[in-house]
Amino acid sequence: MRHTVKLLALFIAIIGLTGCATNGDLDTLRVQVQQANVTADAALKASEEAKAIAQQANATAEDAKVTSAITESKIDRMFKKAMYK
């Protein structure tokens, strides 16, 4: 009997120290989770926009590279033509 009373007292002390979650605590946690989800959605949207911008910049760089190669080829032909004169 004394053993049961000691265990019961220990159990009550543990519950008292850890506390119980109240509805207010759960509501606060829900709000925090919703805010985290909103923040994560905003970060995902921003990263998708950044990816689209990077892809556009890459396409522009490729166009510039092609234009540069064409221009270099024209300059080389003009130089060779001038050297033959």
NORBEL-V227825 format. One record per backbone hydrogen bond with DSSP energy under -1.0 kcal/mol. NH is the residue of the N-H (numbers start at 1). CO is the residue of the C=O. Records with the same first field share a line. If there is no record, write none. Layout:
NH: CO, CO
This chain:
5: 1
6: 2
7: 3
8: 4
9: 5
10: 6
11: 7
12: 8
13: 9
14: 10
15: 11
16: 12
17: 13
18: 14
19: 15
26: 22
27: 23
28: 24
29: 25
30: 26
31: 27
32: 28
33: 29
34: 30
35: 31
36: 32
37: 33
38: 34
39: 35
40: 36
41: 37
42: 38
43: 39
44: 40
45: 41
46: 42
47: 43
48: 44
49: 45
50: 46
51: 47
52: 48
53: 49
54: 50
55: 51
56: 52
57: 53
58: 54
59: 55
60: 56
61: 57
62: 58
63: 59
64: 60
65: 61
66: 62
67: 63
68: 64
69: 65
70: 66
71: 67
72: 68
73: 69
74: 70
75: 71
76: 72
77: 73
78: 74
79: 75
80: 76
81: 77
82: 78
83: 79
84: 80
